[in-house]
């Protein structure tokens, strides 16, 4: 399989594939490619929603530890992951993960960073790093923010990825459906989300901004944004 990231657009839905081979492992060039494709899809006026999925039978197995073991800088890999994960809250288009196979380690962080996620029953989602003596210092951030520290620690501290059904129970996935229905399910959600039209560009980033504020500050920020819509 080609290690170049791919972006295709059909009926307003952009599909970005995490390329293989095998477990579709991430290295800095590949993460930069994913970042580039996300931004390109977001800036395309014909696109109303984005699907992130993996090549073959795997979503993403995380960082390419083999390359790190051969001497590449782990800090460079972590920095590239940070840059990629920072893109998601900034997007003005909804993004959904079609989890077509296991999404582990940093692959589960990508699932957590998406707005909506659907997986097949046999998929595993979550961190395994502590099982090999590493704490997922960067990958844990979107997971903690998506499901909270208590549920996150069930996975992070054990090194046992969630089953798809448990990932749905804790909020890391929205739906678990048969494998051949995963893409259609996320496509249907994105089609519904397209009804928001132009307001999605303001509303979606605001969700993530408000999530970082306390209750009173969030209400004040929401009022300010609401008033600004009418000032125009």
LOTOR-48398 format. One record per residue (C-alpha): z, x, y; residue number from 1. Coordinates in nm, 2 decimals, padded with zeros to 4 digits, m for minus. Last residue first. Layout:
! LOTOR-48398
<rec up="Z" east="X" north="Y" fivex="NUM"/>
...
***
This chain:
! LOTOR-48398
<rec up="01.16" east="m02.23" north="04.17" fivex="232"/>
<rec up="01.51" east="m02.33" north="04.28" fivex="231"/>
<rec up="01.51" east="m02.58" north="03.99" fivex="230"/>
<rec up="01.51" east="m02.33" north="03.71" fivex="229"/>
<rec up="01.76" east="m02.12" north="03.91" fivex="228"/>
<rec up="02.01" east="m02.40" north="03.89" fivex="227"/>
<rec up="02.00" east="m02.40" north="03.51" fivex="226"/>
<rec up="02.04" east="m02.02" north="03.50" fivex="225"/>
<rec up="02.34" east="m02.03" north="03.73" fivex="224"/>
<rec up="02.49" east="m02.32" north="03.53" fivex="223"/>
<rec up="02.44" east="m02.13" north="03.20" fivex="222"/>
<rec up="02.60" east="m01.82" north="03.35" fivex="221"/>
<rec up="02.90" east="m02.02" north="03.46" fivex="220"/>
<rec up="02.93" east="m02.19" north="03.12" fivex="219"/>
<rec up="02.91" east="m01.85" north="02.95" fivex="218"/>
<rec up="03.17" east="m01.70" north="03.18" fivex="217"/>
<rec up="03.41" east="m01.99" north="03.10" fivex="216"/>
<rec up="03.36" east="m01.96" north="02.72" fivex="215"/>
<rec up="03.36" east="m01.58" north="02.68" fivex="214"/>
<rec up="03.03" east="m01.40" north="02.69" fivex="213"/>
<rec up="02.83" east="m01.22" north="02.42" fivex="212"/>
<rec up="02.69" east="m01.54" north="02.27" fivex="211"/>
<rec up="02.57" east="m01.65" north="02.62" fivex="210"/>
<rec up="02.32" east="m01.36" north="02.63" fivex="209"/>
<rec up="02.20" east="m01.43" north="02.28" fivex="208"/>
<rec up="02.13" east="m01.79" north="02.36" fivex="207"/>
<rec up="01.98" east="m01.70" north="02.70" fivex="206"/>
<rec up="01.71" east="m01.49" north="02.53" fivex="205"/>
<rec up="01.59" east="m01.81" north="02.36" fivex="204"/>
<rec up="01.61" east="m02.05" north="02.65" fivex="203"/>
<rec up="01.40" east="m01.87" north="02.92" fivex="202"/>
<rec up="01.09" east="m01.80" north="02.71" fivex="201"/>
<rec up="01.15" east="m02.11" north="02.50" fivex="200"/>
<rec up="01.11" east="m02.32" north="02.82" fivex="199"/>
<rec up="00.74" east="m02.27" north="02.81" fivex="198"/>
<rec up="00.68" east="m02.49" north="02.50" fivex="197"/>
<rec up="00.99" east="m02.62" north="02.33" fivex="196"/>
<rec up="00.77" east="m02.80" north="02.08" fivex="195"/>
<rec up="00.69" east="m02.45" north="01.94" fivex="194"/>
<rec up="01.03" east="m02.46" north="01.77" fivex="193"/>
<rec up="00.90" east="m02.73" north="01.53" fivex="192"/>
<rec up="00.61" east="m02.52" north="01.43" fivex="191"/>
<rec up="00.84" east="m02.22" north="01.39" fivex="190"/>
<rec up="01.06" east="m02.43" north="01.15" fivex="189"/>
<rec up="00.75" east="m02.53" north="00.95" fivex="188"/>
<rec up="00.63" east="m02.17" north="00.93" fivex="187"/>
<rec up="00.98" east="m02.06" north="00.80" fivex="186"/>
<rec up="00.95" east="m02.31" north="00.52" fivex="185"/>
<rec up="00.58" east="m02.24" north="00.44" fivex="184"/>
<rec up="00.67" east="m01.87" north="00.41" fivex="183"/>
<rec up="00.95" east="m01.93" north="00.16" fivex="182"/>
<rec up="00.78" east="m02.20" north="m00.05" fivex="181"/>
<rec up="00.64" east="m01.98" north="m00.33" fivex="180"/>
<rec up="00.97" east="m01.81" north="m00.37" fivex="179"/>
<rec up="01.16" east="m02.14" north="m00.43" fivex="178"/>
<rec up="01.39" east="m02.23" north="m00.15" fivex="177"/>
<rec up="01.72" east="m02.09" north="00.00" fivex="176"/>
<rec up="01.77" east="m02.20" north="00.36" fivex="175"/>
<rec up="01.94" east="m02.09" north="00.68" fivex="174"/>
<rec up="02.03" east="m01.73" north="00.57" fivex="173"/>
<rec up="02.30" east="m01.50" north="00.71" fivex="172"/>
<rec up="02.52" east="m01.81" north="00.77" fivex="171"/>
<rec up="02.81" east="m01.75" north="00.53" fivex="170"/>
<rec up="02.69" east="m02.01" north="00.28" fivex="169"/>
<rec up="02.33" east="m01.91" north="00.31" fivex="168"/>
<rec up="02.42" east="m01.55" north="00.22" fivex="167"/>
<rec up="02.62" east="m01.69" north="m00.07" fivex="166"/>
<rec up="02.31" east="m01.87" north="m00.19" fivex="165"/>
<rec up="02.09" east="m01.57" north="m00.15" fivex="164"/>
<rec up="02.33" east="m01.35" north="m00.34" fivex="163"/>
<rec up="02.53" east="m01.13" north="m00.10" fivex="162"/>
<rec up="02.50" east="m00.75" north="m00.13" fivex="161"/>
<rec up="02.79" east="m00.57" north="m00.30" fivex="160"/>
<rec up="02.90" east="m00.26" north="m00.11" fivex="159"/>
<rec up="03.25" east="m00.40" north="m00.11" fivex="158"/>
<rec up="03.35" east="m00.32" north="00.25" fivex="157"/>
<rec up="03.03" east="m00.44" north="00.41" fivex="156"/>
<rec up="02.98" east="m00.75" north="00.19" fivex="155"/>
<rec up="03.31" east="m00.94" north="00.22" fivex="154"/>
<rec up="03.35" east="m00.75" north="00.55" fivex="153"/>
<rec up="03.07" east="m00.95" north="00.71" fivex="152"/>
<rec up="03.24" east="m01.28" north="00.63" fivex="151"/>
<rec up="03.55" east="m01.18" north="00.81" fivex="150"/>
<rec up="03.38" east="m00.99" north="01.09" fivex="149"/>
<rec up="03.15" east="m01.28" north="01.21" fivex="148"/>
<rec up="02.83" east="m01.42" north="01.07" fivex="147"/>
<rec up="02.55" east="m01.33" north="01.31" fivex="146"/>
<rec up="02.74" east="m01.07" north="01.53" fivex="145"/>
<rec up="02.88" east="m00.89" north="01.23" fivex="144"/>
<rec up="02.54" east="m00.88" north="01.06" fivex="143"/>
<rec up="02.37" east="m00.77" north="01.39" fivex="142"/>
<rec up="02.61" east="m00.48" north="01.41" fivex="141"/>
<rec up="02.64" east="m00.38" north="01.05" fivex="140"/>
<rec up="02.31" east="m00.19" north="01.04" fivex="139"/>
<rec up="02.43" east="00.06" north="01.29" fivex="138"/>
<rec up="02.75" east="00.20" north="01.12" fivex="137"/>
<rec up="02.64" east="00.11" north="00.76" fivex="136"/>
<rec up="02.94" east="00.31" north="00.61" fivex="135"/>
<rec up="02.82" east="00.57" north="00.36" fivex="134"/>
<rec up="02.99" east="00.67" north="00.03" fivex="133"/>
<rec up="02.72" east="00.55" north="m00.21" fivex="132"/>
<rec up="02.88" east="00.22" north="m00.28" fivex="131"/>
<rec up="02.97" east="00.20" north="00.09" fivex="130"/>
<rec up="02.60" east="00.16" north="00.16" fivex="129"/>
<rec up="02.53" east="m00.16" north="m00.03" fivex="128"/>
<rec up="02.47" east="m00.39" north="00.27" fivex="127"/>
<rec up="02.33" east="m00.74" north="00.25" fivex="126"/>
<rec up="02.08" east="m00.98" north="00.11" fivex="125"/>
<rec up="01.99" east="m01.02" north="m00.25" fivex="124"/>
<rec up="01.69" east="m01.23" north="m00.34" fivex="123"/>
<rec up="01.68" east="m01.43" north="m00.66" fivex="122"/>
<rec up="01.71" east="m01.77" north="m00.49" fivex="121"/>
<rec up="01.41" east="m01.72" north="m00.26" fivex="120"/>
<rec up="01.49" east="m01.65" north="00.11" fivex="119"/>
<rec up="01.47" east="m01.83" north="00.45" fivex="118"/>
<rec up="01.58" east="m01.69" north="00.78" fivex="117"/>
<rec up="01.60" east="m01.82" north="01.14" fivex="116"/>
<rec up="01.66" east="m01.65" north="01.47" fivex="115"/>
<rec up="01.60" east="m01.30" north="01.34" fivex="114"/>
<rec up="01.85" east="m01.02" north="01.39" fivex="113"/>
<rec up="02.04" east="m01.10" north="01.07" fivex="112"/>
<rec up="01.73" east="m01.06" north="00.87" fivex="111"/>
<rec up="01.66" east="m00.72" north="01.03" fivex="110"/>
<rec up="02.02" east="m00.61" north="00.96" fivex="109"/>
<rec up="01.96" east="m00.71" north="00.59" fivex="108"/>
<rec up="01.67" east="m00.46" north="00.58" fivex="107"/>
<rec up="01.91" east="m00.20" north="00.72" fivex="106"/>
<rec up="02.10" east="m00.21" north="00.39" fivex="105"/>
<rec up="01.94" east="m00.47" north="00.17" fivex="104"/>
<rec up="01.67" east="m00.74" north="00.20" fivex="103"/>
<rec up="01.57" east="m00.82" north="m00.16" fivex="102"/>
<rec up="01.25" east="m01.02" north="m00.19" fivex="101"/>
<rec up="01.02" east="m01.25" north="00.01" fivex="100"/>
<rec up="01.27" east="m01.30" north="00.29" fivex="99"/>
<rec up="01.05" east="m01.49" north="00.54" fivex="98"/>
<rec up="01.25" east="m01.39" north="00.85" fivex="97"/>
<rec up="01.19" east="m01.61" north="01.16" fivex="96"/>
<rec up="01.13" east="m01.51" north="01.52" fivex="95"/>
<rec up="01.13" east="m01.74" north="01.82" fivex="94"/>
<rec up="00.92" east="m01.62" north="02.12" fivex="93"/>
<rec up="01.07" east="m01.48" north="02.44" fivex="92"/>
<rec up="01.20" east="m01.17" north="02.27" fivex="91"/>
<rec up="01.48" east="m00.98" north="02.43" fivex="90"/>
<rec up="01.74" east="m01.05" north="02.16" fivex="89"/>
<rec up="01.51" east="m00.89" north="01.90" fivex="88"/>
<rec up="01.41" east="m00.57" north="02.07" fivex="87"/>
<rec up="01.76" east="m00.41" north="02.05" fivex="86"/>
<rec up="01.72" east="m00.40" north="01.67" fivex="85"/>
<rec up="01.42" east="m00.17" north="01.69" fivex="84"/>
<rec up="01.57" east="00.07" north="01.93" fivex="83"/>
<rec up="01.89" east="00.09" north="01.73" fivex="82"/>
<rec up="01.69" east="00.15" north="01.41" fivex="81"/>
<rec up="01.50" east="00.44" north="01.58" fivex="80"/>
<rec up="01.84" east="00.59" north="01.68" fivex="79"/>
<rec up="01.97" east="00.56" north="01.32" fivex="78"/>
<rec up="01.66" east="00.73" north="01.18" fivex="77"/>
<rec up="01.68" east="01.01" north="01.44" fivex="76"/>
<rec up="02.05" east="01.05" north="01.37" fivex="75"/>
<rec up="01.97" east="01.09" north="01.00" fivex="74"/>
<rec up="01.75" east="01.39" north="01.08" fivex="73"/>
<rec up="01.49" east="01.47" north="00.82" fivex="72"/>
<rec up="01.59" east="01.73" north="00.57" fivex="71"/>
<rec up="01.47" east="01.61" north="00.23" fivex="70"/>
<rec up="01.78" east="01.39" north="00.19" fivex="69"/>
<rec up="01.68" east="01.21" north="00.50" fivex="68"/>
<rec up="01.33" east="01.15" north="00.35" fivex="67"/>
<rec up="01.49" east="01.02" north="00.04" fivex="66"/>
<rec up="01.73" east="00.80" north="00.24" fivex="65"/>
<rec up="01.43" east="00.60" north="00.37" fivex="64"/>
<rec up="01.63" east="00.34" north="00.57" fivex="63"/>
<rec up="01.67" east="m00.01" north="00.44" fivex="62"/>
<rec up="01.53" east="m00.17" north="00.12" fivex="61"/>
<rec up="01.31" east="m00.42" north="00.30" fivex="60"/>
<rec up="01.15" east="m00.75" north="00.21" fivex="59"/>
<rec up="01.04" east="m00.67" north="m00.14" fivex="58"/>
<rec up="00.79" east="m00.83" north="m00.38" fivex="57"/>
<rec up="00.47" east="m00.70" north="m00.21" fivex="56"/>
<rec up="00.48" east="m00.63" north="00.17" fivex="55"/>
<rec up="00.77" east="m00.76" north="00.37" fivex="54"/>
<rec up="00.83" east="m01.04" north="00.61" fivex="53"/>
<rec up="00.88" east="m01.11" north="00.98" fivex="52"/>
<rec up="00.73" east="m01.43" north="01.11" fivex="51"/>
<rec up="00.67" east="m01.48" north="01.48" fivex="50"/>
<rec up="00.63" east="m01.80" north="01.69" fivex="49"/>
<rec up="00.42" east="m01.95" north="01.97" fivex="48"/>
<rec up="00.15" east="m01.69" north="01.98" fivex="47"/>
<rec up="m00.17" east="m01.76" north="02.18" fivex="46"/>
<rec up="m00.02" east="m01.60" north="02.50" fivex="45"/>
<rec up="00.03" east="m01.27" north="02.32" fivex="44"/>
<rec up="00.32" east="m01.09" north="02.49" fivex="43"/>
<rec up="00.57" east="m01.17" north="02.21" fivex="42"/>
<rec up="00.32" east="m01.07" north="01.94" fivex="41"/>
<rec up="00.26" east="m00.73" north="02.11" fivex="40"/>
<rec up="00.64" east="m00.68" north="02.15" fivex="39"/>
<rec up="00.70" east="m00.75" north="01.79" fivex="38"/>
<rec up="00.41" east="m00.53" north="01.68" fivex="37"/>
<rec up="00.53" east="m00.23" north="01.89" fivex="36"/>
<rec up="00.89" east="m00.26" north="01.75" fivex="35"/>
<rec up="00.75" east="m00.28" north="01.40" fivex="34"/>
<rec up="00.54" east="00.03" north="01.46" fivex="33"/>
<rec up="00.84" east="00.22" north="01.61" fivex="32"/>
<rec up="01.03" east="00.13" north="01.29" fivex="31"/>
<rec up="00.75" east="00.27" north="01.08" fivex="30"/>
<rec up="00.74" east="00.59" north="01.27" fivex="29"/>
<rec up="01.12" east="00.63" north="01.26" fivex="28"/>
<rec up="01.15" east="00.57" north="00.88" fivex="27"/>
<rec up="01.21" east="00.24" north="00.70" fivex="26"/>
<rec up="01.17" east="00.17" north="00.33" fivex="25"/>
<rec up="00.93" east="m00.10" north="00.22" fivex="24"/>
<rec up="01.09" east="m00.11" north="m00.13" fivex="23"/>
<rec up="00.78" east="00.00" north="m00.31" fivex="22"/>
<rec up="00.50" east="00.11" north="m00.08" fivex="21"/>
<rec up="00.54" east="m00.05" north="00.15" fivex="20"/>
<rec up="00.48" east="m00.21" north="00.49" fivex="19"/>
<rec up="00.71" east="m00.44" north="00.68" fivex="18"/>
<rec up="00.47" east="m00.72" north="00.76" fivex="17"/>
<rec up="00.44" east="m00.90" north="01.09" fivex="16"/>
<rec up="00.30" east="m01.25" north="01.09" fivex="15"/>
<rec up="00.21" east="m01.42" north="01.42" fivex="14"/>
<rec up="00.20" east="m01.80" north="01.42" fivex="13"/>
<rec up="m00.03" east="m01.97" north="01.68" fivex="12"/>
<rec up="m00.26" east="m02.11" north="01.42" fivex="11"/>
<rec up="m00.31" east="m01.77" north="01.26" fivex="10"/>
<rec up="m00.21" east="m01.44" north="01.40" fivex="9"/>
<rec up="m00.20" east="m01.11" north="01.21" fivex="8"/>
<rec up="00.01" east="m00.80" north="01.27" fivex="7"/>
<rec up="00.03" east="m00.51" north="01.03" fivex="6"/>
<rec up="00.26" east="m00.21" north="01.01" fivex="5"/>
<rec up="00.10" east="00.10" north="00.88" fivex="4"/>
<rec up="00.24" east="00.23" north="00.55" fivex="3"/>
<rec up="m00.07" east="00.11" north="00.36" fivex="2"/>
<rec up="00.00" east="00.00" north="00.00" fivex="1"/>
***
